Structures are given as structure tokens and as C-alpha cells.
């Protein structure tokens, strides 16, 4: 039984759902951040699967760009997390519910 | 990964997920993307995340009473629907293109990706470079935190607190160097921001 395209899509949907679930139920900022990374990776899997099955290189270029965006997001997001921790001494998102420092 | 309460264990599990995804990319005839996945995600980004976890000394999440308990049946129903859809897709959908490009192997190679990136997708590539520049500037702005304090304070959070007078200690007689871990604490020690503390307590 050779791998079908739909298998990869199903796996990607499951990974994305797990990521959404983590963002919804986690209270730690870093855990939510990692769940966002998981969601980005599930989309990457969809791109690579389509690119491989339809023999078009565009999908892999999009994956490249998505990885760049994820790297930028990691840099800025972790900076924001450290700034919040310095101001509030906590990583709980419920403690950071107001935008005032 | 979601089930872990300790964020460090979650990070290690996420590294495992990334490496597994890299293996899937190899089976999908995309070796360059697999290598970049391991290097950038499992290497750079997760090292950054683990570094921040170590730096902030994150404790485990304590178990808290669950909010929105009324939505649990709906969530279970949606999960069952997703599971049924996945089963349906895996076992009954046969109309998708079935053979990955194992024999046509020039799709995922570095040369074809580079050719596509620098000819047809040149504009997104340049926009990406601009985005990285903005990320660098944003991270630097977040990292230096002079703007949040009064202009004469001269407080650098971290191990030492120094202003110009504190640095030249022989000019002033009795100055003791205080060591703090946060801006709030440093400001409180130096007597700044008294009004803010009072207003926070008063609320």
C-alpha cells in the first residue's frame, strides 16, 4: 500500500488540531508559543505533500518562507515573553491580561 | 507534547515531532526541506525556546479548575468528527494522485529550489529579507529597555545597576551596588516608581 496524499493531509489536520487545542488549553506563554510552532509545521507538511504529489516546486518555496517567518516570530515572540516576565514575574497568560505595563 | 505540564518536557517532545516531520519530508522526496527543518527548527528555534525556558526558570503548571466546562461535550463531538474524517480519508479516499515523485527526483533538490527562489519567487524572497530585518530591529528594541523608566534612572536590569555616578564610585562616598533581577525590583530599591507601587496597591 503506497502512501496516499490524503494520509499526509489527515496527519497534517491532526497536528493542526493538536496545536489549536494546546493554544486553547495551555496557560503558560511558552507552551502556547510551542503549540503555534506545531501549527506552522502542520501547514508545512501540507505544502510539502502537495508539492511532492503534484510535482511542483512552489510548495517547497512556500515552506522555506514559512520557516523564515517562524524564525522571525520566534525571535520577537521570545523577546516579548522575556519582557512580560520581567514586568510581571509570571508566565501565566491570565496575569498578562491587560496591555498596561 | 500538549499533555506535558513541564514546558521543558514539552519542548523536548516538540523537537521529536520536528525530527519526525523531517523524516516525513525525506519520504516525500524533499531532502532540502528536511535538512532545513532539522537545522532551523530543531536546531535554532528550539534551542532558543529551551534557552528561554532555562533562563526564566519556568515551574510546572499547577492544575487549575477547568473553565468552560459546558463546552466539553461539544469538544468531544468535534474530536469524534475529526477522527471519523481521518479514518474515512485514510481508508476510503482513493482518487488522489497516488505516487509520490520517487523517480522524478529533481523537485526537492537544492538546485531547483534555488532556481525557483531566485527567478519566479524573487519578490517574496526580498520581502522575507525585509521581514527578517524588521524582526532584528524589533528584538533589539525589546531587548534594550531604557525607554520604560524615567530618563534619569539609568537602570539596566540584570546583575548590576549603574548610573554614571555609581560607576565612578570614588566621586561619591558611600555607595553600595545593588543587584537585582528585574526592573521593577531595581526601581523599588532605588526609590523610583513609588507612586506606581502605591497606585497598584491601592487598586
Boltz contact constraints between the chains, C-beta under 6 A:
constraints:
  - contact:
      token1: [A, 4]
      token2: [B, 96]
      max_distance: 6.0
  - contact:
      token1: [A, 4]
      token2: [B, 98]
      max_distance: 6.0
  - contact:
      token1: [A, 5]
      token2: [B, 96]
      max_distance: 6.0
  - contact:
      token1: [A, 5]
      token2: [B, 97]
      max_distance: 6.0
  - contact:
      token1: [A, 6]
      token2: [B, 89]
      max_distance: 6.0
  - contact:
      token1: [A, 6]
      token2: [B, 93]
      max_distance: 6.0
  - contact:
      token1: [A, 6]
      token2: [B, 96]
      max_distance: 6.0
  - contact:
      token1: [A, 7]
      token2: [B, 90]
      max_distance: 6.0
  - contact:
      token1: [A, 10]
      token2: [B, 86]
      max_distance: 6.0
  - contact:
      token1: [A, 10]
      token2: [B, 89]
      max_distance: 6.0
  - contact:
      token1: [A, 10]
      token2: [B, 90]
      max_distance: 6.0
  - contact:
      token1: [A, 17]
      token2: [B, 82]
      max_distance: 6.0
  - contact:
      token1: [A, 18]
      token2: [B, 2]
      max_distance: 6.0
  - contact:
      token1: [A, 22]
      token2: [B, 2]
      max_distance: 6.0
  - contact:
      token1: [A, 28]
      token2: [B, 7]
      max_distance: 6.0
  - contact:
      token1: [A, 28]
      token2: [B, 61]
      max_distance: 6.0
  - contact:
      token1: [A, 30]
      token2: [B, 7]
      max_distance: 6.0
  - contact:
      token1: [A, 30]
      token2: [B, 53]
      max_distance: 6.0
  - contact:
      token1: [A, 31]
      token2: [B, 7]
      max_distance: 6.0
  - contact:
      token1: [A, 31]
      token2: [B, 10]
      max_distance: 6.0
  - contact:
      token1: [A, 34]
      token2: [B, 10]
      max_distance: 6.0
  - contact:
      token1: [A, 34]
      token2: [B, 14]
      max_distance: 6.0
  - contact:
      token1: [A, 41]
      token2: [B, 21]
      max_distance: 6.0
  - contact:
      token1: [A, 48]
      token2: [B, 25]
      max_distance: 6.0
  - contact:
      token1: [A, 48]
      token2: [B, 28]
      max_distance: 6.0
  - contact:
      token1: [A, 48]
      token2: [B, 30]
      max_distance: 6.0
  - contact:
      token1: [A, 48]
      token2: [B, 33]
      max_distance: 6.0
  - contact:
      token1: [A, 52]
      token2: [B, 28]
      max_distance: 6.0
  - contact:
      token1: [A, 52]
      token2: [B, 29]
      max_distance: 6.0
  - contact:
      token1: [A, 52]
      token2: [B, 100]
      max_distance: 6.0
  - contact:
      token1: [A, 52]
      token2: [B, 101]
      max_distance: 6.0
  - contact:
      token1: [A, 53]
      token2: [B, 97]
      max_distance: 6.0
  - contact:
      token1: [A, 53]
      token2: [B, 100]
      max_distance: 6.0
  - contact:
      token1: [A, 55]
      token2: [B, 101]
      max_distance: 6.0
  - contact:
      token1: [A, 55]
      token2: [B, 107]
      max_distance: 6.0
  - contact:
      token1: [A, 57]
      token2: [B, 107]
      max_distance: 6.0
  - contact:
      token1: [A, 57]
      token2: [B, 112]
      max_distance: 6.0
  - contact:
      token1: [A, 57]
      token2: [B, 116]
      max_distance: 6.0
  - contact:
      token1: [A, 60]
      token2: [B, 30]
      max_distance: 6.0
  - contact:
      token1: [A, 60]
      token2: [B, 33]
      max_distance: 6.0
  - contact:
      token1: [A, 60]
      token2: [B, 113]
      max_distance: 6.0
  - contact:
      token1: [A, 61]
      token2: [B, 116]
      max_distance: 6.0
  - contact:
      token1: [A, 61]
      token2: [B, 117]
      max_distance: 6.0
  - contact:
      token1: [A, 61]
      token2: [B, 121]
      max_distance: 6.0
  - contact:
      token1: [A, 63]
      token2: [B, 33]
      max_distance: 6.0
  - contact:
      token1: [A, 65]
      token2: [B, 124]
      max_distance: 6.0
  - contact:
      token1: [A, 65]
      token2: [B, 128]
      max_distance: 6.0
  - contact:
      token1: [A, 67]
      token2: [B, 40]
      max_distance: 6.0
  - contact:
      token1: [A, 68]
      token2: [B, 128]
      max_distance: 6.0
  - contact:
      token1: [A, 72]
      token2: [B, 131]
      max_distance: 6.0
  - contact:
      token1: [A, 72]
      token2: [B, 132]
      max_distance: 6.0
  - contact:
      token1: [A, 72]
      token2: [B, 135]
      max_distance: 6.0
  - contact:
      token1: [A, 74]
      token2: [B, 45]
      max_distance: 6.0
  - contact:
      token1: [A, 74]
      token2: [B, 48]
      max_distance: 6.0
  - contact:
      token1: [A, 75]
      token2: [B, 135]
      max_distance: 6.0
  - contact:
      token1: [A, 75]
      token2: [B, 139]
      max_distance: 6.0
  - contact:
      token1: [A, 76]
      token2: [B, 135]
      max_distance: 6.0
  - contact:
      token1: [A, 76]
      token2: [B, 138]
      max_distance: 6.0
  - contact:
      token1: [A, 76]
      token2: [B, 139]
      max_distance: 6.0
  - contact:
      token1: [A, 78]
      token2: [B, 48]
      max_distance: 6.0
  - contact:
      token1: [A, 78]
      token2: [B, 52]
      max_distance: 6.0
  - contact:
      token1: [A, 79]
      token2: [B, 139]
      max_distance: 6.0
  - contact:
      token1: [A, 79]
      token2: [B, 142]
      max_distance: 6.0
  - contact:
      token1: [A, 83]
      token2: [B, 142]
      max_distance: 6.0
  - contact:
      token1: [A, 85]
      token2: [B, 56]
      max_distance: 6.0
  - contact:
      token1: [A, 86]
      token2: [B, 182]
      max_distance: 6.0
  - contact:
      token1: [A, 86]
      token2: [B, 183]
      max_distance: 6.0
